[in-house]
Amino acid sequence: MFARSNSKKGIEYWTRDIAFYLDGVSFFYKGNPLSDVVKPKSRIWRKRQEGLQITTKGSKDLAGGRRLHLIVAIAYGRGVICAEPYERMSGEYFARFIRQNFPILFEITGKNEGEPKLFVMDNDPSQTSAKAKCALSHAKCKMVQIPARSPDLNPIENVSYCSKAARS
């Protein structure tokens, strides 16, 4: 449905008109692998293909490490223009992120007054909350919502999909 309704938009729309693509990404990391290895009872037998991996969103500490959450913005031709760590995504956090970062992000991408300020994001409920929508209204920008987990439309989603394919 989404692809059909947007198929008439050419490459210029997705590469020039859209200022940036925004999404939350998470991955698991070990704080200090050496100290974890030398601790008594630190050896854990794992199944094949089990171990460090890029994961979907979640927020729990795991044995020997923890999940790092980042909200990332990338722009066509510029790459990553923002990567901010966060503990818990909520409407209040995202509204604050909009107020603090969107003016700078649109400036970096060269969106001047009078030009449409468009960005792409999936339908995360905390990012489409009333507080977030109010902040978006004050920032005078328009969110182009895409279906969740759409790696063909949101390049940030490719990070987790490519990583999963590499492990297979």
FIVO-753844 format. One record per atom (N, C-alpha, C, O): residue in one letter; x, y, z. Coordinates in steps of 0.05 Angstrom, whole numbers, plus 5000, padded with zeros to 4 digits. Each point is the difference from the previous one (the first is absolute). Example, Ala and Ser with C-alpha at 12.3 -4.5 7.8 and 13.67 -1.06 7.14 Angstrom:
A526448865156 A498250245000 A501850245000 A502150005013 S497250214973 S501650245001 S498550225014 S501050225004 
//
This chain:
M501649765000 M498450245000 M501750255000 M499750184983 F502249845036 F501850235001 F501650044975 F500250224989 A501049555001 A501650024976 A498450094976 A500950164984 R496649745013 R498450084977 R499350295002 R500150144979 S499149965044 S499250285003 S502450194997 S499550244994 N502949675009 N502450184998 N501749934976 N502250124997 S496949704985 S501749924978 S500450224979 S501949994985 K496350215014 K500250214981 K502150215008 K500950164984 K500049835041 K502050195009 K502749904990 K500749775004 G500850404982 G502549924988 G502350005020 G499650065024 I502749874966 I502449985016 I500750275013 I501150015022 E498250214965 E500550275011 E498650045026 E501150135019 Y496549774984 Y498550025025 Y501549875023 Y500250135021 W500849634975 W501249855021 W502950095006 W501049955022 T500350174958 T502850095004 T500450295005 T501950085013 R496350094976 R500350295003 R497950125018 R500750165017 D496849774979 D497850125015 D500049915029 D499450165018 I501249594987 I500149905028 I502750095012 I502149944990 A497750225032 A502550105013 A501649785013 A502449994996 F496349845019 F501449785014 F498149785007 F497650035001 Y503649745004 Y498649765009 Y500749965029 Y502350025008 L495749925009 L500349985029 L499049745010 L497949914992 D503649975026 D499149755012 D501749945025 D502150115004 G496849725013 G501549915023 G501249734994 G498749824988 V503850145018 V501449754996 V501249915027 V500750175017 S499749574986 S501249905025 S501949784993 S499749854981 F502450125036 F501749774998 F501149945027 F500150175018 F500849584985 F501149905025 F503050035000 F501349944980 Y499850165042 Y502950025002 Y501049915027 Y498550015020 K504049904981 K501249925026 K501650245011 K501450134985 G498249935040 G501450225012 G503049955002 G501650174991 N499249615021 N502849935003 N500249704998 N499949865020 P500450034956 P500049714996 P502149865016 P499549775010 L502950344994 L502249875014 L499249955030 L500349785010 S498650435003 S499349965028 S497749795003 S499949865020 D498450124960 D497849805002 D501149724996 D499049815012 V503150164972 V501149744994 V501549885025 V499849765005 V501650415010 V501649905022 V498449965026 V501049895019 K496550194981 K498349965024 K499449705003 K499749864981 P500150055045 P499249725004 P497349954988 P498250175001 K501449604989 K497449924988 K499250184977 K497650044996 S504350064990 S499350194978 S499649864974 S498850114981 R502049645017 R499749864975 R497249904997 R498849875017 I500150204960 I497249924994 I500149844974 I501150104980 W497949665021 W499949854975 W497750114983 W497850035009 R502950024966 R498050114982 R499549824976 R501849844993 K495950184996 K499449854976 K501350134976 K500850245002 R499549624977 R501250124976 R498250234991 R497649995002 Q503650224987 Q498750254991 Q498950175023 Q498650194996 E502149745029 E499150165023 E502350175009 E502349925000 G497250325008 G502150185010 G499350294995 G497750074999 L504450094997 L499550294995 L498550034973 L500649864981 Q497550315019 Q498550044976 Q498550275001 Q499450105022 I500250014955 I498350244998 I497249915005 I499149804988 T499450345028 T497349915007 T497950214993 T500750234992 T496949705010 T497950194998 T499850155027 T501549945018 K496750254983 K499850175024 K499249835025 K498649814998 G502450285024 G499449875025 G501750155021 G501750174992 S498049785032 S501650165019 S500749845025 S499150075022 K502449724975 K500949865024 K502949944999 K501249964978 D500050045045 D502849935002 D500249704998 D498349855011 L503750054975 L500449714997 L502749935012 L501750175006 A498849574999 A502549915012 A502350104984 A500249944976 G501650215037 G502450094987 G499750254983 G502050084987 G495750045012 G499750244983 G497250125002 G498449925018 R501150264964 R497350125000 R499350104973 R501750014982 R495850065014 R499150094975 R500350314998 R499450145020 L501649954958 L500450294996 L497850094980 L499749884979 H498850335029 H497950114983 H501050264988 H501150175015 L498649874959 L500750254987 L497650094983 L498749844987 I500850425013 I498250114980 I501950124979 I501650175006 V498049744969 V501950074978 V498550144978 V497849924992 A503450294997 A499050144976 A502249984979 A502350065005 I496849854971 I501950004977 I498750164978 I497650004996 A504150134988 A499150174978 A501449904974 A502449935001 Y496150074978 Y501149924974 Y502450174993 Y499850255000 G502549634993 G502350154992 G501750115023 G502250104996 R496849875029 R501450105023 R500749795021 R501850035016 G496749754983 G500449785020 G498750065026 G497950145001 V503249775021 V498950045027 V500450295008 V502250105001 I495650035005 I500250285009 I499350035029 I500350225011 C498749575001 C499450005029 C499949725010 C498849824988 A502450135035 A499849745014 A500050065030 A502150065011 E495649925001 E499850085029 E499149765016 E497949874994 P503650055026 P499249785017 P497650085018 P499750235007 Y498649574998 Y497750055018 Y499649745017 Y500849784992 E497950265031 E499449775017 E497349884994 E499749764997 R498350415001 R497349914995 R498550194981 R499950245006 M499049664973 M498650174981 M497250045010 M498549815007 S500750454995 S497350075008 S499250254984 S501650124987 G495949945015 G499050244986 G501450255010 G500650184985 E499849835041 E501350245013 E502950024991 E500950224993 Y500549555006 Y502850014991 Y500250084971 Y501650174993 F496649724990 F500150064972 F499350294994 F501250134983 A496949985032 A499350294997 A502450175007 A500650204986 R500849735035 R502450155008 R502249974978 R501350204994 F499049564995 F501949964978 F499350184976 F501850114988 I495749915005 I499250174978 I500750295005 I501250134983 R498149975041 R500550285006 R503050064999 R500850214991 Q500949615019 Q502950055002 Q501449954974 Q502050144994 N497249674990 N501649914977 N498950074973 N501650044981 F495849975015 F498950044974 F500950264986 F500750004976 P499450235038 P501050244986 P502849964989 P500650094978 I501149785037 I502849954991 I500049804977 I501450044980 L497049755022 L500049804979 L499050114974 L501149944978 F496850235022 F499050124976 F502050204988 F500350034976 E501250105042 E502150194991 E502249844986 E501050094979 I499949695034 I502149844988 I499349904972 I501749994982 T495749945015 T499249894974 T499350214980 T499249944977 G501150315031 G499550224981 G497250074994 G499450124980 K498849815038 K497250084996 K499650285011 K500150055024 N499450134957 N499750295007 N497050065005 N498249844994 E501450405016 E497250095005 E498550004973 E501150074979 G496549855022 G498449984976 G500149734986 G498149934985 E504049925020 E500149734989 E498649805019 E500150045024 P498749754964 P498749815018 P502149855017 P502049924990 K497450065036 K501849865018 K498949725005 K498349965017 L502649854967 L499049725001 L502149825012 L502450034994 F496749785022 F501849795009 F498449745001 F497550005002 V503949774996 V498749745000 V500449865027 V502150015012 M495749864997 M500149865025 M497849784999 M498050034986 D502549765029 D497949795001 D497850085021 D500150225010 N498149604995 N497750065016 N500349935030 N498149915012 D504250144999 D500449945029 D498150175016 D499950244997 P498549635021 P498050155015 P501150235017 P498750215002 S503649765009 S501150225016 S500950244983 S500050235009 Q500649714966 Q500950214981 Q497650134986 Q500350204986 T497449685017 T497650124988 T498050085022 T497650034994 S503350005030 S498350075023 S499150294997 S501150154983 A497049945033 A499050274999 A502250205006 A500250214987 K501649735033 K502250185007 K501950034976 K500950224994 A499749564993 A501850014977 A498850154977 A501450164987 K496049805008 K498750144978 K499950305006 K500250164981 C499449915044 C500150295007 C502750124994 C500250224989 A501949645019 A502850094995 A500550024970 A501350194991 L497749624994 L500450014970 L498550244989 L501150134981 S496649935029 S498550234991 S501650265005 S500150184982 H501149855041 H501650235006 H502550024983 H501050224994 A500149554999 A502449994983 A499350054970 A501850034984 K495649985010 K499150064973 K501149804980 K501150084979 C498749675027 C501049794982 C497949794997 C498049995015 K502449844965 K498049794994 K501349735000 K502049964987 M496849865028 M501049735002 M498749834978 M497650004996 V504149854989 V499049824980 V500249725014 V502149895002 Q495650015006 Q499949745014 Q500249774980 Q498750014979 I502949805028 I500349764983 I499249765017 I500050015025 P499449774962 P499549755016 P502449925016 P502350044992 A497249855032 A502249905017 A501649794985 A499049854983 R503650155023 R501949804989 R499950004969 R499649794988 S500850445000 S500150034971 S502850074991 S500650234994 P501149575004 P502850064993 P500450124972 P501950134994 D496149824988 D500250124974 D499450304999 D500950144982 L497749965038 L499350285001 L501550165021 L500550244997 N500349635025 N501450135021 N502849885003 N500349795012 P501850344977 P502749895000 P501049925028 P501749825002 I497450305019 I500949935027 I499249715006 I501549865014 E496250054977 E499149735005 E501949804989 E500149775009 N501550304970 N501849814988 N502249925019 N501249784995 V499550375025 V502149935019 V499349735013 V501749825000 S495950155010 S499449755014 S499549784980 S500749775006 Y498150294971 Y499549784980 Y502649904989 Y500449764996 C501550424997 C502649914989 C501549845020 C501349804994 S498650285031 S501549865021 S498949725005 S501549815004 K495850174994 K498849735004 K500749824976 K500549775005 A499650344971 A500749844976 A502949915002 A500749784992 A501150395018 A502849935002 A500549775020 A501849844996 R496550145025 R500349795020 R498949744989 R500949795010 S497350214971 S498849754991 S501949834984 S499349784991 
//
